[in-house]
Amino acid sequence: MDFKPPLFPKKVTQTFGDSVSLENRRTQQRATGVGEILISWHHEPDVLRSYTTLDISENGARIVVDCYMPDGLTGLALIHRPTNIRIDRPSIVVWCRTVRGETGEIQNYEAGIRFF
């Protein structure tokens, strides 16, 4: 299966620019900024899912999701937009937490994704 959709340019950009850092987040803070990441989960290999990134580094990302994601869910992280950086790395959900509003209602969830 070809995971490289024809919608994106084939040119590979070498840096994330101002929006994303390729450094390990333990030696440098994760880069914050709005973007999105495309992931194909192993339980649905023919479906691409797009998630808003809250921050991203060489080793992983924090994403916004609309439902709880179980720890250990695996997939293939494909590309980060708008930078069009090809990730093409296996990934795993390492944590997921609820984000609540001021009155306690669930707004969404955040999940931590680790790239291998």
MMTF fields as JSON, N, C-alpha, C and O atoms, coordinates in Angstrom:
{
  "mmtfVersion": "1.0.0",
  "mmtfProducer": "UNKNOWN",
  "numBonds": 463,
  "numAtoms": 464,
  "numGroups": 116,
  "numChains": 1,
  "numModels": 1,
  "chainsPerModel": [1],
  "groupsPerChain": [116],
  "chainIdList": ["A"],
  "bondAtomList": [4, 2, 8, 6, 12, 10, 16, 14, 20, 18, 24, 22, 28, 26, 32, 30, 36, 34, 40, 38, 44, 42, 48, 46, 52, 50, 56, 54, 60, 58, 64, 62, 68, 66, 72, 70, 76, 74, 80, 78, 84, 82, 88, 86, 92, 90, 96, 94, 100, 98, 104, 102, 108, 106, 112, 110, 116, 114, 120, 118, 124, 122, 128, 126, 132, 130, 136, 134, 140, 138, 144, 142, 148, 146, 152, 150, 156, 154, 160, 158, 164, 162, 168, 166, 172, 170, 176, 174, 180, 178, 184, 182, 188, 186, 192, 190, 196, 194, 200, 198, 204, 202, 208, 206, 212, 210, 216, 214, 220, 218, 224, 222, 228, 226, 232, 230, 236, 234, 240, 238, 244, 242, 248, 246, 252, 250, 256, 254, 260, 258, 264, 262, 268, 266, 272, 270, 276, 274, 280, 278, 284, 282, 288, 286, 292, 290, 296, 294, 300, 298, 304, 302, 308, 306, 312, 310, 316, 314, 320, 318, 324, 322, 328, 326, 332, 330, 336, 334, 340, 338, 344, 342, 348, 346, 352, 350, 356, 354, 360, 358, 364, 362, 368, 366, 372, 370, 376, 374, 380, 378, 384, 382, 388, 386, 392, 390, 396, 394, 400, 398, 404, 402, 408, 406, 412, 410, 416, 414, 420, 418, 424, 422, 428, 426, 432, 430, 436, 434, 440, 438, 444, 442, 448, 446, 452, 450, 456, 454, 460, 458],
  "bondOrderList": [1, 1, 1, 1, 1, 1, 1, 1, 1, 1, 1, 1, 1, 1, 1, 1, 1, 1, 1, 1, 1, 1, 1, 1, 1, 1, 1, 1, 1, 1, 1, 1, 1, 1, 1, 1, 1, 1, 1, 1, 1, 1, 1, 1, 1, 1, 1, 1, 1, 1, 1, 1, 1, 1, 1, 1, 1, 1, 1, 1, 1, 1, 1, 1, 1, 1, 1, 1, 1, 1, 1, 1, 1, 1, 1, 1, 1, 1, 1, 1, 1, 1, 1, 1, 1, 1, 1, 1, 1, 1, 1, 1, 1, 1, 1, 1, 1, 1, 1, 1, 1, 1, 1, 1, 1, 1, 1, 1, 1, 1, 1, 1, 1, 1, 1],
  "groupList": [{"groupName": "MET", "atomNameList": ["N", "CA", "C", "O"], "elementList": ["N", "C", "C", "O"], "formalChargeList": [0, 0, 0, 0], "bondAtomList": [1, 0, 2, 1, 3, 2], "bondOrderList": [1, 1, 2], "singleLetterCode": "M", "chemCompType": "L-PEPTIDE LINKING"}, {"groupName": "ASP", "atomNameList": ["N", "CA", "C", "O"], "elementList": ["N", "C", "C", "O"], "formalChargeList": [0, 0, 0, 0], "bondAtomList": [1, 0, 2, 1, 3, 2], "bondOrderList": [1, 1, 2], "singleLetterCode": "D", "chemCompType": "L-PEPTIDE LINKING"}, {"groupName": "PHE", "atomNameList": ["N", "CA", "C", "O"], "elementList": ["N", "C", "C", "O"], "formalChargeList": [0, 0, 0, 0], "bondAtomList": [1, 0, 2, 1, 3, 2], "bondOrderList": [1, 1, 2], "singleLetterCode": "F", "chemCompType": "L-PEPTIDE LINKING"}, {"groupName": "LYS", "atomNameList": ["N", "CA", "C", "O"], "elementList": ["N", "C", "C", "O"], "formalChargeList": [0, 0, 0, 0], "bondAtomList": [1, 0, 2, 1, 3, 2], "bondOrderList": [1, 1, 2], "singleLetterCode": "K", "chemCompType": "L-PEPTIDE LINKING"}, {"groupName": "PRO", "atomNameList": ["N", "CA", "C", "O"], "elementList": ["N", "C", "C", "O"], "formalChargeList": [0, 0, 0, 0], "bondAtomList": [1, 0, 2, 1, 3, 2], "bondOrderList": [1, 1, 2], "singleLetterCode": "P", "chemCompType": "L-PEPTIDE LINKING"}, {"groupName": "LEU", "atomNameList": ["N", "CA", "C", "O"], "elementList": ["N", "C", "C", "O"], "formalChargeList": [0, 0, 0, 0], "bondAtomList": [1, 0, 2, 1, 3, 2], "bondOrderList": [1, 1, 2], "singleLetterCode": "L", "chemCompType": "L-PEPTIDE LINKING"}, {"groupName": "VAL", "atomNameList": ["N", "CA", "C", "O"], "elementList": ["N", "C", "C", "O"], "formalChargeList": [0, 0, 0, 0], "bondAtomList": [1, 0, 2, 1, 3, 2], "bondOrderList": [1, 1, 2], "singleLetterCode": "V", "chemCompType": "L-PEPTIDE LINKING"}, {"groupName": "THR", "atomNameList": ["N", "CA", "C", "O"], "elementList": ["N", "C", "C", "O"], "formalChargeList": [0, 0, 0, 0], "bondAtomList": [1, 0, 2, 1, 3, 2], "bondOrderList": [1, 1, 2], "singleLetterCode": "T", "chemCompType": "L-PEPTIDE LINKING"}, {"groupName": "GLN", "atomNameList": ["N", "CA", "C", "O"], "elementList": ["N", "C", "C", "O"], "formalChargeList": [0, 0, 0, 0], "bondAtomList": [1, 0, 2, 1, 3, 2], "bondOrderList": [1, 1, 2], "singleLetterCode": "Q", "chemCompType": "L-PEPTIDE LINKING"}, {"groupName": "GLY", "atomNameList": ["N", "CA", "C", "O"], "elementList": ["N", "C", "C", "O"], "formalChargeList": [0, 0, 0, 0], "bondAtomList": [1, 0, 2, 1, 3, 2], "bondOrderList": [1, 1, 2], "singleLetterCode": "G", "chemCompType": "PEPTIDE LINKING"}, {"groupName": "SER", "atomNameList": ["N", "CA", "C", "O"], "elementList": ["N", "C", "C", "O"], "formalChargeList": [0, 0, 0, 0], "bondAtomList": [1, 0, 2, 1, 3, 2], "bondOrderList": [1, 1, 2], "singleLetterCode": "S", "chemCompType": "L-PEPTIDE LINKING"}, {"groupName": "GLU", "atomNameList": ["N", "CA", "C", "O"], "elementList": ["N", "C", "C", "O"], "formalChargeList": [0, 0, 0, 0], "bondAtomList": [1, 0, 2, 1, 3, 2], "bondOrderList": [1, 1, 2], "singleLetterCode": "E", "chemCompType": "L-PEPTIDE LINKING"}, {"groupName": "ASN", "atomNameList": ["N", "CA", "C", "O"], "elementList": ["N", "C", "C", "O"], "formalChargeList": [0, 0, 0, 0], "bondAtomList": [1, 0, 2, 1, 3, 2], "bondOrderList": [1, 1, 2], "singleLetterCode": "N", "chemCompType": "L-PEPTIDE LINKING"}, {"groupName": "ARG", "atomNameList": ["N", "CA", "C", "O"], "elementList": ["N", "C", "C", "O"], "formalChargeList": [0, 0, 0, 0], "bondAtomList": [1, 0, 2, 1, 3, 2], "bondOrderList": [1, 1, 2], "singleLetterCode": "R", "chemCompType": "L-PEPTIDE LINKING"}, {"groupName": "ALA", "atomNameList": ["N", "CA", "C", "O"], "elementList": ["N", "C", "C", "O"], "formalChargeList": [0, 0, 0, 0], "bondAtomList": [1, 0, 2, 1, 3, 2], "bondOrderList": [1, 1, 2], "singleLetterCode": "A", "chemCompType": "L-PEPTIDE LINKING"}, {"groupName": "ILE", "atomNameList": ["N", "CA", "C", "O"], "elementList": ["N", "C", "C", "O"], "formalChargeList": [0, 0, 0, 0], "bondAtomList": [1, 0, 2, 1, 3, 2], "bondOrderList": [1, 1, 2], "singleLetterCode": "I", "chemCompType": "L-PEPTIDE LINKING"}, {"groupName": "TRP", "atomNameList": ["N", "CA", "C", "O"], "elementList": ["N", "C", "C", "O"], "formalChargeList": [0, 0, 0, 0], "bondAtomList": [1, 0, 2, 1, 3, 2], "bondOrderList": [1, 1, 2], "singleLetterCode": "W", "chemCompType": "L-PEPTIDE LINKING"}, {"groupName": "HIS", "atomNameList": ["N", "CA", "C", "O"], "elementList": ["N", "C", "C", "O"], "formalChargeList": [0, 0, 0, 0], "bondAtomList": [1, 0, 2, 1, 3, 2], "bondOrderList": [1, 1, 2], "singleLetterCode": "H", "chemCompType": "L-PEPTIDE LINKING"}, {"groupName": "TYR", "atomNameList": ["N", "CA", "C", "O"], "elementList": ["N", "C", "C", "O"], "formalChargeList": [0, 0, 0, 0], "bondAtomList": [1, 0, 2, 1, 3, 2], "bondOrderList": [1, 1, 2], "singleLetterCode": "Y", "chemCompType": "L-PEPTIDE LINKING"}, {"groupName": "CYS", "atomNameList": ["N", "CA", "C", "O"], "elementList": ["N", "C", "C", "O"], "formalChargeList": [0, 0, 0, 0], "bondAtomList": [1, 0, 2, 1, 3, 2], "bondOrderList": [1, 1, 2], "singleLetterCode": "C", "chemCompType": "L-PEPTIDE LINKING"}],
  "groupTypeList": [0, 1, 2, 3, 4, 4, 5, 2, 4, 3, 3, 6, 7, 8, 7, 2, 9, 1, 10, 6, 10, 5, 11, 12, 13, 13, 7, 8, 8, 13, 14, 7, 9, 6, 9, 11, 15, 5, 15, 10, 16, 17, 17, 11, 4, 1, 6, 5, 13, 10, 18, 7, 7, 5, 1, 15, 10, 11, 12, 9, 14, 13, 15, 6, 6, 1, 19, 18, 0, 4, 1, 9, 5, 7, 9, 5, 14, 5, 15, 17, 13, 4, 7, 12, 15, 13, 15, 1, 13, 4, 10, 15, 6, 6, 16, 19, 13, 7, 6, 13, 9, 11, 7, 9, 11, 15, 8, 12, 18, 11, 14, 9, 15, 13, 2, 2],
  "groupIdList": [1, 2, 3, 4, 5, 6, 7, 8, 9, 10, 11, 12, 13, 14, 15, 16, 17, 18, 19, 20, 21, 22, 23, 24, 25, 26, 27, 28, 29, 30, 31, 32, 33, 34, 35, 36, 37, 38, 39, 40, 41, 42, 43, 44, 45, 46, 47, 48, 49, 50, 51, 52, 53, 54, 55, 56, 57, 58, 59, 60, 61, 62, 63, 64, 65, 66, 67, 68, 69, 70, 71, 72, 73, 74, 75, 76, 77, 78, 79, 80, 81, 82, 83, 84, 85, 86, 87, 88, 89, 90, 91, 92, 93, 94, 95, 96, 97, 98, 99, 100, 101, 102, 103, 104, 105, 106, 107, 108, 109, 110, 111, 112, 113, 114, 115, 116],
  "secStructList": [7, 7, 7, 7, 7, 6, 6, 1, 7, 1, 7, 7, 7, 1, 7, 7, 6, 6, 6, 7, 7, 7, 1, 7, 6, 6, 6, 1, 7, 7, 3, 3, 3, 3, 3, 3, 3, 3, 3, 3, 3, 6, 6, 1, 6, 6, 7, 7, 3, 3, 3, 3, 3, 3, 3, 3, 7, 1, 1, 3, 3, 3, 3, 3, 3, 1, 1, 7, 7, 7, 6, 6, 7, 3, 3, 3, 3, 3, 3, 3, 3, 6, 6, 6, 3, 3, 3, 3, 3, 3, 3, 3, 3, 3, 3, 3, 3, 3, 3, 3, 7, 6, 6, 1, 7, 3, 3, 3, 3, 3, 3, 3, 3, 3, 3, 7],
  "xCoordList": [0.842, 0.0, 0.884, 1.866, 0.553, 1.312, 0.688, -0.443, 1.422, 0.921, 1.243, 0.957, 1.818, 2.182, 1.1, 1.144, 0.138, -0.951, -0.433, 0.501, -1.014, -0.559, -0.86, -0.444, -1.575, -1.912, -0.715, -0.734, 0.323, 1.445, 2.628, 2.805, 3.444, 4.633, 5.585, 5.659, 6.307, 7.243, 8.558, 9.348, 8.805, 10.031, 10.034, 9.041, 11.137, 11.263, 12.005, 13.131, 11.369, 11.998, 12.833, 12.385, 14.013, 14.926, 14.698, 15.095, 14.083, 13.849, 12.387, 11.668, 11.965, 10.605, 10.496, 9.396, 11.573, 11.534, 11.235, 11.684, 10.484, 10.172, 9.103, 8.972, 8.341, 7.198, 7.499, 6.763, 8.555, 8.805, 10.302, 11.106, 10.659, 12.062, 12.354, 11.525, 13.512, 13.925, 14.764, 15.227, 14.966, 15.772, 14.968, 13.747, 15.655, 15.027, 14.448, 15.139, 13.199, 12.531, 13.152, 12.916, 13.945, 14.578, 15.777, 16.18, 16.345, 17.435, 16.947, 17.654, 15.752, 15.151, 13.644, 13.116, 12.947, 11.501, 10.883, 11.419, 9.746, 9.021, 8.561, 8.244, 8.532, 8.068, 6.558, 5.898, 6.015, 4.566, 4.132, 4.915, 2.935, 2.408, 1.32, 1.329, 0.392, -0.714, -0.258, 0.375, -0.596, -0.324, -1.182, -2.08, -0.918, -1.632, -0.718, 0.24, -1.042, -0.274, -1.229, -2.351, -0.787, -1.579, -1.059, 0.14, -1.971, -1.601, -2.518, -3.726, -1.932, -2.682, -2.541, -1.452, -3.63, -3.587, -3.573, -4.191, -2.879, -2.731, -4.057, -4.188, -5.031, -6.321, -7.172, -8.153, -6.802, -7.478, -6.423, -6.307, -5.655, -4.518, -4.896, -4.052, -6.113, -6.531, -7.122, -7.539, -7.159, -7.776, -6.715, -5.979, -6.638, -5.742, -6.539, -7.622, -6.014, -6.648, -5.771, -4.544, -6.41, -5.704, -5.966, -7.111, -4.897, -5.01, -4.275, -3.192, -4.854, -4.192, -3.036, -3.199, -1.869, -0.718, -0.641, -0.788, -0.409, -0.186, 1.304, 1.708, 2.113, 3.556, 4.115, 3.461, 5.343, 5.945, 7.456, 8.026, 8.096, 9.554, 9.987, 9.158, 11.258, 11.791, 11.234, 11.078, 10.934, 10.541, 9.05, 8.622, 8.248, 6.822, 6.044, 6.579, 4.761, 3.863, 2.758, 2.437, 2.184, 0.985, -0.129, -0.027, -1.199, -2.272, -3.607, -3.786, -4.543, -5.916, -6.752, -6.707, -7.518, -8.392, -9.795, -9.976, -10.785, -12.167, -12.699, -13.82, -11.911, -12.316, -11.069, -9.939, -11.296, -10.178, -9.418, -10.027, -8.088, -7.24, -6.508, -5.843, -6.615, -5.964, -4.449, -3.924, -3.753, -2.301, -1.953, -2.63, -0.899, -0.452, -1.005, -0.589, -1.944, -2.468, -1.32, -0.606, -1.134, 0.007, -0.45, -1.559, 0.423, 0.127, 1.38, 2.495, 1.179, 2.271, 2.036, 1.084, 2.915, 2.842, 3.444, 4.579, 2.697, 3.113, 3.71, 4.81, 2.988, 3.421, 2.914, 1.866, 3.667, 3.238, 2.93, 3.721, 1.769, 1.404, 1.239, 0.797, 1.535, 1.725, 3.165, 3.451, 4.071, 5.478, 5.746, 6.768, 4.823, 4.982, 6.216, 6.795, 6.618, 7.721, 7.223, 6.211, 7.928, 7.6, 8.136, 9.328, 7.272, 7.688, 7.957, 9.039, 6.972, 7.103, 7.747, 8.704, 7.212, 7.745, 6.61, 5.538, 6.843, 5.849, 5.654, 6.579, 4.444, 4.155, 3.26, 2.63, 3.217, 2.417, 1.835, 2.492, 0.609, -0.009, 0.572, 0.455, 1.203, 1.806, 0.981, 1.146, 0.102, -0.817, -1.971, -1.866, -3.07, -4.221, -4.917, -5.066, -5.339, -6.016, -7.182, -7.227, -8.115, -9.3, -8.992, -8.29, -9.517, -9.426, -10.831, -11.76, -10.975, -12.296, -12.384, -11.386, -13.599, -13.862, -13.992, -13.831, -14.282, -14.387, -15.489, -15.372, -16.549, -17.652, -17.542, -18.448, -16.438, -16.209, -16.621, -16.406, -17.213, -17.623, -16.388, -15.414, -16.447, -15.335, -15.326, -16.324, -14.192, -14.04, -13.45, -13.937, -12.4, -11.734, -10.739, -10.78, -9.866, -8.807, -7.483, -7.445, -6.399, -5.047, -4.353, -4.562, -3.537, -2.801, -1.341, -1.022, -0.464, 0.956, 1.319, 1.048, 1.934, 2.33, 3.85, 4.505, 4.418, 5.879, 6.202, 5.563, 7.217, 7.693, 8.842, 9.673, 8.888, 10.004, 11.076, 12.102],
  "yCoordList": [-1.176, 0.0, 1.234, 1.293, 2.201, 3.438, 4.456, 4.889, 4.844, 5.799, 7.238, 8.144, 7.479, 8.827, 9.383, 9.163, 10.098, 10.621, 11.631, 12.377, 11.665, 12.572, 14.034, 14.899, 14.334, 15.716, 16.537, 17.764, 15.876, 16.568, 16.574, 15.635, 17.618, 17.639, 16.518, 16.15, 15.981, 14.902, 15.416, 14.638, 16.712, 17.287, 17.168, 17.489, 16.71, 16.559, 17.767, 18.054, 18.466, 19.593, 19.065, 18.175, 19.582, 19.041, 19.577, 18.918, 20.731, 21.279, 21.638, 21.822, 21.733, 22.144, 23.661, 24.177, 24.38, 25.825, 26.316, 25.725, 27.387, 27.98, 27.207, 27.375, 26.367, 25.761, 24.441, 24.053, 23.733, 22.407, 22.206, 22.631, 21.558, 21.278, 19.803, 18.949, 19.501, 18.121, 17.631, 16.49, 18.468, 18.103, 17.282, 17.409, 16.451, 15.691, 16.667, 17.596, 16.478, 17.442, 17.496, 18.458, 16.489, 16.521, 17.461, 17.92, 17.752, 18.719, 20.063, 21.067, 20.077, 21.308, 21.154, 20.063, 22.228, 22.141, 21.782, 22.101, 21.112, 20.824, 22.129, 23.095, 22.139, 23.323, 23.355, 22.377, 24.48, 24.623, 25.267, 25.955, 25.054, 25.656, 24.788, 23.565, 25.436, 24.709, 24.081, 24.719, 22.841, 22.091, 20.855, 20.752, 19.928, 18.664, 17.546, 17.753, 16.365, 15.181, 14.141, 13.987, 13.437, 12.362, 11.035, 10.763, 10.204, 8.902, 7.838, 8.039, 6.712, 5.533, 4.52, 3.989, 4.244, 3.314, 1.885, 1.59, 1.008, -0.371, -1.129, -2.055, -0.766, -1.455, -1.002, -1.662, 0.134, 0.655, 1.125, 2.328, 0.222, 0.645, 1.422, 2.13, 1.313, 2.011, 3.392, 4.076, 3.807, 5.083, 6.021, 5.656, 7.228, 8.256, 9.157, 9.62, 9.405, 10.295, 11.531, 11.438, 12.669, 13.928, 14.429, 14.457, 14.83, 15.322, 16.641, 16.812, 17.571, 18.834, 18.571, 17.875, 19.125, 18.988, 20.21, 21.342, 19.971, 21.054, 21.354, 22.507, 20.307, 20.458, 19.172, 18.129, 19.276, 18.141, 18.23, 19.32, 17.07, 17.017, 15.841, 15.192, 15.573, 14.454, 13.124, 12.185, 13.038, 11.771, 11.594, 10.51, 12.611, 12.442, 13.729, 14.772, 13.631, 14.778, 14.678, 13.596, 15.831, 15.9, 16.358, 17.405, 15.567, 15.839, 16.001, 15.551, 16.652, 16.804, 15.72, 15.555, 14.979, 13.934, 14.114, 14.727, 13.578, 13.761, 12.603, 12.671, 11.541, 10.424, 9.866, 10.133, 9.1, 8.536, 7.54, 6.717, 7.617, 6.679, 5.803, 6.322, 4.499, 3.621, 3.616, 3.683, 3.536, 3.397, 2.141, 1.118, 2.228, 1.073, 1.004, 0.146, 1.897, 1.928, 2.28, 3.254, 1.506, 1.726, 2.112, 1.789, 2.805, 3.229, 3.715, 3.514, 4.354, 4.908, 6.407, 6.826, 7.219, 8.673, 9.007, 8.624, 9.717, 9.906, 11.271, 11.36, 12.331, 13.664, 14.711, 14.539, 15.791, 16.942, 18.07, 18.373, 18.692, 19.837, 21.042, 20.845, 22.213, 22.696, 22.585, 22.998, 22.042, 21.987, 20.949, 21.015, 19.981, 18.881, 18.041, 17.456, 17.982, 17.115, 15.68, 15.379, 14.798, 13.373, 12.768, 12.876, 12.137, 11.48, 10.006, 9.497, 9.326, 7.924, 7.051, 6.325, 7.128, 6.344, 5.664, 6.246, 4.427, 3.791, 4.647, 5.323, 4.613, 5.423, 4.648, 3.66, 5.118, 4.479, 5.548, 6.545, 5.336, 6.222, 5.837, 4.687, 6.801, 6.511, 7.056, 6.612, 8.004, 8.492, 9.224, 9.668, 9.335, 10.101, 10.665, 9.971, 11.913, 12.535, 13.394, 13.858, 13.584, 14.384, 15.861, 16.227, 16.705, 18.157, 18.637, 18.448, 19.266, 19.716, 21.238, 21.936, 21.732, 23.16, 23.648, 22.871, 24.922, 25.528, 24.907, 24.859, 24.437, 23.848, 22.327, 21.675, 21.764, 20.337, 19.483, 18.271, 20.097, 19.314, 18.931, 19.68, 17.774, 17.312, 18.118, 18.16, 18.758, 19.517, 18.65, 18.64, 17.926, 17.024, 16.181, 16.145, 15.521, 14.731, 15.141, 15.637, 14.929, 15.108, 13.762, 13.023, 13.444, 12.192, 12.451, 13.319, 11.693, 11.743, 10.6, 9.437, 10.934, 9.95, 9.894, 10.928, 8.701, 8.519, 7.899, 6.935, 8.467, 7.915, 6.959, 7.214, 5.854, 4.908, 5.223, 4.543],
  "zCoordList": [0.0, 0.0, 0.0, 0.739, -0.804, -0.887, 0.054, -0.162, 1.104, 2.075, 1.7, 2.483, 0.547, 0.149, -0.781, -1.991, -0.214, -1.03, -2.052, -1.757, -3.227, -4.273, -3.995, -4.765, -2.91, -2.595, -2.151, -2.248, -1.666, -1.075, -2.015, -2.79, -1.96, -2.802, -2.402, -1.23, -3.371, -3.094, -2.538, -2.002, -2.656, -2.116, -0.603, 0.05, -0.048, 1.395, 1.942, 1.536, 2.859, 3.517, 4.67, 5.392, 4.857, 5.854, 7.255, 8.215, 7.422, 8.758, 8.911, 7.929, 10.144, 10.451, 10.518, 10.721, 10.359, 10.419, 11.819, 12.801, 11.912, 13.204, 13.967, 15.179, 13.283, 13.947, 14.634, 15.541, 14.237, 14.781, 14.964, 14.135, 16.055, 16.334, 16.105, 16.42, 15.564, 15.386, 16.556, 16.548, 17.553, 18.708, 19.707, 19.791, 20.453, 21.518, 22.53, 22.947, 22.932, 23.814, 25.2, 25.93, 25.592, 26.91, 26.93, 27.999, 25.785, 25.715, 25.186, 25.277, 24.64, 24.139, 24.242, 24.026, 24.569, 24.696, 23.355, 22.294, 23.431, 22.208, 21.577, 22.27, 20.267, 19.557, 19.586, 19.235, 20.005, 20.004, 18.71, 18.056, 18.354, 17.141, 16.556, 16.696, 15.906, 15.326, 14.016, 13.175, 13.883, 12.67, 12.726, 13.562, 11.854, 11.924, 11.473, 10.728, 11.943, 11.632, 11.058, 11.542, 10.039, 9.464, 9.979, 9.919, 10.49, 11.045, 10.46, 10.339, 10.103, 9.697, 10.826, 11.044, 11.55, 12.675, 12.153, 11.13, 12.842, 12.381, 12.318, 11.517, 13.131, 13.078, 11.895, 11.552, 11.259, 10.066, 9.071, 8.837, 8.481, 7.655, 6.394, 5.846, 5.929, 4.712, 4.97, 4.036, 6.252, 6.62, 7.184, 8.101, 6.634, 7.172, 8.1, 7.741, 9.283, 10.25, 10.425, 10.466, 10.526, 10.719, 12.13, 12.579, 12.838, 14.207, 14.342, 13.782, 15.078, 15.383, 16.332, 17.334, 16.025, 16.922, 17.82, 17.36, 19.109, 20.062, 20.161, 20.308, 20.081, 19.985, 19.385, 19.38, 18.878, 18.182, 18.296, 18.339, 18.345, 18.358, 17.5, 16.864, 17.482, 16.717, 17.221, 16.441, 18.509, 19.121, 19.339, 19.736, 19.097, 19.324, 19.191, 18.815, 19.511, 19.388, 20.421, 20.913, 20.739, 21.573, 20.652, 20.014, 20.584, 19.644, 20.352, 21.483, 19.666, 20.143, 19.469, 18.25, 20.282, 19.745, 20.308, 21.361, 19.603, 20.052, 20.882, 21.387, 21.028, 21.879, 22.574, 22.164, 23.62, 24.367, 23.494, 22.811, 23.516, 22.78, 23.785, 24.681, 23.657, 24.633, 24.487, 23.376, 25.612, 25.59, 24.799, 24.908, 24.009, 23.243, 21.834, 21.055, 21.478, 20.113, 19.173, 19.412, 18.114, 17.222, 15.826, 15.401, 15.132, 13.773, 13.083, 13.565, 11.953, 11.174, 11.018, 10.36, 11.631, 11.477, 10.125, 9.838, 9.291, 7.91, 7.593, 7.049, 7.933, 7.491, 8.475, 9.098, 8.606, 9.399, 8.433, 7.54, 8.622, 7.803, 8.704, 9.835, 8.338, 6.977, 6.474, 5.35, 7.275, 6.86, 5.773, 5.09, 5.607, 4.662, 4.934, 4.017, 6.2, 6.605, 6.626, 7.259, 5.94, 5.951, 7.245, 7.531, 8.024, 9.256, 8.96, 9.253, 8.382, 7.974, 9.041, 8.77, 10.26, 11.373, 12.125, 12.296, 12.576, 13.449, 14.695, 15.146, 15.244, 16.423, 17.373, 16.995, 18.619, 19.65, 20.568, 20.864, 21.011, 22.002, 23.356, 23.78, 24.042, 25.346, 26.506, 27.642, 26.237, 27.261, 26.581, 25.438, 27.316, 26.853, 28.084, 29.089, 28.008, 29.153, 28.678, 27.538, 29.593, 29.337, 29.545, 30.488, 28.67, 28.834, 29.155, 28.37, 30.327, 30.784, 30.778, 30.95, 30.578, 30.623, 32.053, 32.994, 32.221, 33.548, 34.401, 35.625, 33.768, 34.521, 34.634, 35.153, 34.15, 34.286, 33.107, 33.118, 32.082, 30.922, 30.09, 30.026, 29.466, 28.623, 27.331, 26.611, 27.041, 25.798, 24.694, 23.564, 25.039, 24.105, 24.894, 26.124, 24.192, 24.814, 24.188, 23.062, 24.927, 24.408, 24.511, 25.473, 23.532, 23.557, 23.224, 22.411, 23.858, 23.561, 22.636, 22.935, 21.511, 20.514, 20.487, 20.358, 20.607, 20.503, 19.162, 18.74, 18.482, 17.212, 17.491, 18.363, 16.748, 16.892, 15.873, 15.826]
}
